[in-house]
Amino acid sequence: MARLKVTQLRSDIGRKRNQRESLRSLGLKRINDVVVKEDRPEIRGMIFAVSHLVKVEEVE
């Protein structure tokens, strides 16, 4: 199964609660944090909610 490398590029300060919670659920706490997650619909949904705050790359 494919994996996604998610990097937080912008702060969650002043964002809506669901966006802050999505970042926390992804495991991102601060700018330049990087996590690798399985490519699943739940993860894609969280990434979509914060797509303007993160960068996503596919890794093997």
N, C-alpha and C positions, 0 to 999 in steps of 0.2 A: 504494500500500500504506500502511496506517496506521502511525503512529509512536507510540512510547510515551516519555513523559518520566518518568524515574525519579529520585527524590530520596531520598538517604540521610538518615534521621531519627534513627537510633540507632547507637551504636558497635558495632563488631565485637569488642571486647575481651571475652574470656571465652566467646565463641561457638564452636561446633564448627568443625572445619577446613573442612568442605564449605561452610558458610555464609560463612566468611571468603574462601574461594576464589571463590565465586559473586559476592560483592561486587567482588572484584578483576577478575574476568572481565567484569563489567558496566562496569568503569571507575570505580568508586566507591572513593575512598580515605579520605574524612573526612566528618564530619557536614555536612549542607547541600550536598554535592556533587550536581550535576545532570548527567545524561546523557540524550541522546535516541537511542533505538534503534529499529530496524525491529521491527514486530510479527511475530515468527516463533516457532515452537514451542520452539526452543532458548532464546530469550530469555525466553519465558514460564516455562519450567522453572526457570531461574535466579532469576527474580523470585519464583516460588512458594516456593523454598527459603528466601528471605530476606524474605518478605512482611511479617513482623513488624518489620522494620528499615527498610523503605522505603515511600514513597508513590508511586503510579503514576497518571499521567494520560494520556489520549489527546490527541495534537496532530495537526493536519493537515499 
